[in-house]
Amino acid sequence: MHYGSIKGLGAYVPEHVQPTAVEPDDLKAAIDAANLTEMWEMILTLDYAASDPADLTADKRDEFLNVMSLLLKAFDR
C-alpha cells in the first residue's frame, strides 16, 4: 500500500517500529473511566491467564496493554 493512499490515517510509522506501551496505571485509570473494567479483567484472565499485568512476561504485558489501548480507542469514539 502506498503512503499516498492512506494520508487521512495520520503519521506514517514503519512496519518494523513497535509502538510504545502505555503505562499500566494510566491505562487502567482510563479503562475504569470508560467503564471497561470488566473487559480488562476478562481479557487478562481468559486470554492471558493472569490476574495482574505485572504477572505477565514483558512481551505479553506489552501485547496486553496495546490490545487494551486499542479497545479503549475503539470504545471511546
C-alpha positions in Angstrom: 0.0 0.0 0.0 1.4 3.4 -0.9 1.5 6.1 1.7 -0.4 8.5 -0.6 -3.5 6.2 -0.3 -3.6 6.5 3.5 -3.0 10.2 4.1 -6.0 10.6 6.2 -4.8 7.9 8.7 -2.2 10.0 10.4 1.6 9.9 10.5 3.4 7.1 8.8 5.0 4.6 11.1 7.3 2.0 9.5 6.3 -1.6 10.0 9.4 -2.5 12.0 8.8 0.2 14.6 7.0 -1.2 17.6 4.6 1.1 19.4 5.4 2.0 22.9 3.1 0.7 25.5 1.1 3.0 27.8 1.9 2.9 31.5 -0.5 0.4 33.1 -1.6 2.7 35.8 -2.6 5.5 33.3 -4.3 3.0 31.0 -6.1 1.2 33.9 -7.5 4.6 35.1 -8.7 5.4 31.5 -10.2 1.9 31.2 -12.0 2.4 34.5 -13.3 5.8 33.5 -14.7 4.4 30.3 -16.5 1.6 32.2 -14.4 -1.1 30.5 -13.0 -2.7 33.7 -14.9 -6.0 33.1 -13.4 -6.1 29.6 -9.9 -5.6 31.1 -10.4 -8.4 33.7 -12.0 -10.8 31.2 -9.2 -10.4 28.6 -6.5 -10.6 31.2 -8.0 -13.7 32.8 -9.2 -15.6 29.7 -6.6 -14.7 27.1 -3.5 -14.2 29.3 -4.3 -16.5 32.3 -3.2 -13.8 34.8 -4.8 -11.6 37.4 -2.5 -8.7 37.0 -0.4 -7.3 34.1 2.7 -7.5 36.4 2.3 -11.3 36.4 3.0 -11.4 32.6 6.3 -11.5 30.8 7.5 -8.2 29.3 6.4 -9.2 25.8 2.9 -10.4 26.9 2.5 -7.4 29.1 3.2 -5.0 26.2 0.9 -7.0 24.0 -1.9 -6.9 26.6 -1.5 -3.2 27.2 -1.5 -2.5 23.4 -4.7 -4.5 23.0 -6.4 -2.6 25.8 -5.3 0.8 24.5 -6.8 -0.2 21.1 -10.0 -1.2 22.7 -10.1 2.0 24.7 -9.7 4.0 21.5 -12.4 1.9 19.7 -14.9 2.3 22.6 -14.0 6.0 23.2 -15.4 7.1 19.9 
